[in-house]
Amino acid sequence: MALHPAGRPALPAGTAPVATGPSAVTSAPRDAVAARCVLTAASSLRLTLGDTTADLLSAHAVLPDGTIVLAVDAMSRTGGLLVAARGRDGAVRLDVTHLAPVAVRSRVSARLRITGTARRFDPAALDACDPATVMSLLDLPPVALWTIEPDEIVLDRAARPVALDLGAYRAARPDPIAIDEAAHLQHLTRCHSDLLDRLGALVDPAAAGSTRIVPVALDAEGIVLRVERPDGHADTRLPFARPVTAEDCLTEALRTLLG
């Protein structure tokens, strides 16, 4: 079985607020990686400045240290608000919603909220960028570039808001498989239903009587399968024998699960 990523689908902009406060729990290193994946893989986000919001499509990139770069026309209303907010701690809010890239119930898998400080982009930052990051910056619209330096980051997965440690977030790197999760899962769903049935049997021996078995999440350490029935669904994570570090190792990892 070959997996051939074919790009990432656009995610709808906009997200419900993420709760903070006493309900937030202590973050783990994996949460920082997940946040970097959500932000890097997203093709859209919502920018909030005071009581004004703007949905940005294909207008952001992420630097190696986790700083977010936004492409916003300085002559637009949003650009003017960024100028006014420049240098003020926590004056900018970004919201990103990550959806399961397949047609299932309850598609929202994570919400990310970042509050931060806006500054004009310093070209000297390019010196610390790898070629892939430079290309992502070149792909941005040809308008003014702004950086958002995170002051607070909250990741919400499965109704568990997590306030991330900023040092862990900046040190984390996106999961090499999760970045192209959408393409991998869509390929599995379209072309390898037999494999999914066999994997589903590992989750639930009675899965053959289910409405369907759908892969809803994938990263370097495992795959999450959803068993859907008319009266509901259940998600189960199948961990790989060892972390997958490259796309060409993913097929073998899936075969090892069946072995």
Secondary structure, DSSP 8 states (H G I E B T S, - for coil): --------------------STT-EE--HHHHHHHHHHHHH-SEEEEEETTEEEEEES-EEE-TTS-EEEE--TTSHHHHHHHHHTT-TT-EEEEEEEE-SSS-SS-EEEEEEEEEEEEE--GGGGGG--HHHHHHHHTS-SS-EEEEEEEEEEEEETTEEEE--HHHHHH----TTGGGHHHHHHHHHHH-HHHHHHHHHHH-TTGGGSSEEEEEEEETTEEEEEEEETTEEEEEEEE-SS---SGGGHHHHHHHHH-
